[in-house]
Amino acid sequence: MRVVSVLAFLRPALPLLLGLSLGCSLSLLRVSWIQGDGSDSCVDPAALGHGRQPAGGRQQGESLGAGGGPGQGAKGEDFKPRIVPYYRDPNKPYKKVLRTRYIQTELGFHERLFVAVLTSKATLNTLAMAVNKTVAHHFSHLLYFTGLRSAKVPHGMALVSHGDERPVWLMYETVRYIHQHFVGDFDWFFIMQDDTYAQAEQIKALTAHLSINQEVYLGRAEEFIGGDEQAHYCHGGFGYLLSRSLLLKLHPHLDSCRNEILSVRPDEWLGRCIVDFLGISCVSKHQGQHYRSYELAKNVDPEKEEGEAFWGAIAMHPVSEATLMYRLHRKFSRIQLERTNQEIVRLQIRELVPESQAYMDLLAFERKLDQTIMRKRVDIQEALKRPMKQKRKLRLYISNTFNPAKSDADDSEGSIASWELRVEGKLLDDLSKQKRKFSSFFKSLVIELDKDLYGPDNHLVEWHRTPTTQETDGFQVKRPGDVSVRCTLLLMLDYQPPQFKLDPRLARLLGIHTQTRSAIIQALWQYIKTNKLQDSHDK
């Protein structure tokens, strides 16, 4: 009874137990077949003992062991590597091997860019500080150079003092210092003044596209003062790039340049030194890369500056005050952010919709509308300068009355027929307590009557505003006559500031018909900049 119950309980597990037993038996049988008796009829023991190659064609170091893997002998033992000791010739003197701290130094790698900023006593705590707070953190290696003795260094600035405030001497010491300490670590050297605003990302992108194997003197090319030669120097106000190879060749001639070349401008002195001793002139374009600069006007407003010449500039000069430096940095930070957002949108649309050419065409059309958008910006900026305006309706009331002649009238006035014209008006929905007089809305009023009827000297009725004008609620004109008279009423609004009507041709060109003097000048100047009609020498 118990046996039957046990078998009934184990019956579902019997196939599993039989399978496990059969599997273990077959596995043990297969292992015995693979291992064999440890002998290999294909290998000659004598050959192995004498180091000859086995019949299989493998070297001893490549023989297969019991597990079939490389590096093991026939008995499963690992081969030991052969250590070759270092041999030093006793006849040669011993030299200590010096290793550099960084592997990139040993391999000859250089950093990309070093930036030097020339400052002075008057601008160290203003413009130089503004440079340090705006673009300095975009450069990994930046130093400030000054001629002050024991100058107090502002917080967060690395300053090198040369002890001589002469501009040319400061330039000489700066170039010599750069060669002495950094020429072996960098490929490019950018020298700028503290009254220069530089777009750091564009400068780094420029150096990334230039070859380091050439002598390059790149900046805003200017003619030498009083010279008719073809050579040029780089204007220091807009910064300039020097390649490492040029600096290496220039260093032996620095002392000669200091003693032989006379100049009051440090940038012209350096340019003359490079031209005379190396025969290299400043260029604004090299290897297809342009060094774009922008000269700032006096009292410039960065928010009003537009156009590719401004947006694409690498350096701008002169920056007269620190606040202007901060405003320029805010402007270009906003431009960079807009470009980044546009690029993100473009990539997202291209990924989602491969057939996005229609969107690109839309962007091209949008660029064509820039001129109109710029005009709207000018209108908005002009409106912000004036108090807020509200639109109201001015209702005009024009009426006339006729007084016939009276035959029994004693006075001469009643015996003659006459008519009277009245022009009145008021503001609709005017909630102010003090109502404006009707005449206060106009600068002048002219009523033109029939010239043939009233003659050339009496056919015009004019009213013009003067400083002593008394405001009135309407105008009244009375004339003798008993026939219908055709009148023309001319009203000129009193605009503040005054507005001017443009010639139809100029109105079509600028897109405005009547506007204030400042708005017309701004629209005309904006049209010149948008269409790049300004002479490059007048910028």
Secondary structure, DSSP 8 states (H G I E B T S, - for coil): -HHHHHHHHHGGGHHHHHHHHHHHHHHHHHHHHHHTTS--TTS-HHHHHTT---TT---GGG---TTS-TTB-TTS-B-----------TTS--------SSHHHHTT--EEEEEEEE--TTTTTTHHHHHHHHTGGG-SSEEEEE--SS----TT--EEE-S---HHHHHHHHHHHHHHHHTTTEEEEEEEETT-EE-HHHHHHHHHTS-TTS--EEE-EEE-TT--SS-EEE-GGG-EEEEHHHHHHHGGGHHHHHHH---S-HHHHHHHHHHHHH----BSEETTEE--EEE--TT--GGG--SHHHHT-SEEE---SHHHHHHHHHHHHHHHHHHHHHHHHHHHHHHH-S--HHHHHHHHHHHHTHHHHHHHHHHHHHHHHS-------EEEEEEEEEE---TT-SSTTTTS-EEEEEEEEEETT---SS---GGGGEEEEEEE--HHHH-TTTSEEEEE--TT----SEEEEEEE-SS----EEEEEE--SS-EEE--HHHHHHHT-SEEEHHHHHHHHHHHHHHTT-S-GGG-
